[in-house]
């Protein structure tokens, strides 16, 4: 793995198991930033609002809003780590859940472990093992992948330049790993996702090919 790559989750994962009458459900997902991580936590809490506890943990890069989707890590911003016990005894849930994310060395990842209390106390040690297991098994279900930091920017041009820009983006979608969506309205707009290392060169090619007529926003 090169210096500009990082490990994250390939998709969403889920795991269920029972310990001494308590049912645990582990959930894991990739998250672009803190807002995406907290949105996932809120989604799980809403779906499992009858649970005794929904314990969250996440590790995400603060990237100044440039990341989106699985693009977290753009600019390699400050790593933000969070875990909360959600009413379990102090240190028995949130920290063990976060520890698994740290041990797996995944970034831009969020996990929530749901517990339905079964009537038997597990003790701090038992809870720590259960919440760790919930995160670990959900991550295993999701899968771990190496990802390059990406950023997004938009390009707006008149129709006369749209074919030129589209050709540049299509050529970059191979070796450079760029991806784009086009919207044909009064003008043509392209939403571009590209590895950070290739982004400035791609913008320069678009500017040059359109003699500076392309309006480029974001990513700089």
Order of alpha helices (4+ residues) and beta strands (2+ residues): beta-beta-beta-alpha-beta-beta-alpha-beta-alpha-beta-beta-alpha-beta-beta-alpha-beta
